[in-house]
Amino acid sequence: MSIVWTIVIGFLAGVIAKFLTPGSNEPAGFVLTTILGIVGAFVATYLGQALNWYGPGEGAGLIGAVIGAVIVLMVWAFFSNRQRSV
C-alpha cells in the first residue's frame, strides 16, 4: 500500500511543483507529472534522511515531495536549456 500512496503523493507533488515553477521547459502529461513527483519525493526523502530530518524508515510528506519535485524541475530546466544552446 505504501507504493500506491507514494504514487498518489508523487502525482499531487508533481502537479503542485509544475504550478510553482515558472517556465515552459517542464515535462507534460499525466505519466511524466507522476514520475516527476515520485522522483521529487525520493529526492526529498534522501536529502531529509541525509540531514537527519527523517528517520531511517520515514519518508517525505507532501511538502517535502513538492520541494523535491521543484528541485527536479529546476535541474530539468537547466539541462534542457543547456542542450538548446549547444
Sequence and secondary structure as in RCSB ss.txt:
>XXXX:A:sequence
MSIVWTIVIGFLAGVIAKFLTPGSNEPAGFVLTTILGIVGAFVATYLGQALNWYGPGEGAGLIGAVIGAVIVLMV
WAFFSNRQRSV
>XXXX:A:secstr
 HHHHHHHHHHHHHHHHHHHS SS S  SHHHHHHHHHHHHHHHHHHHHHTTSS TT    HHHHHHHHHHHHHH
HHHHHHHHHH 
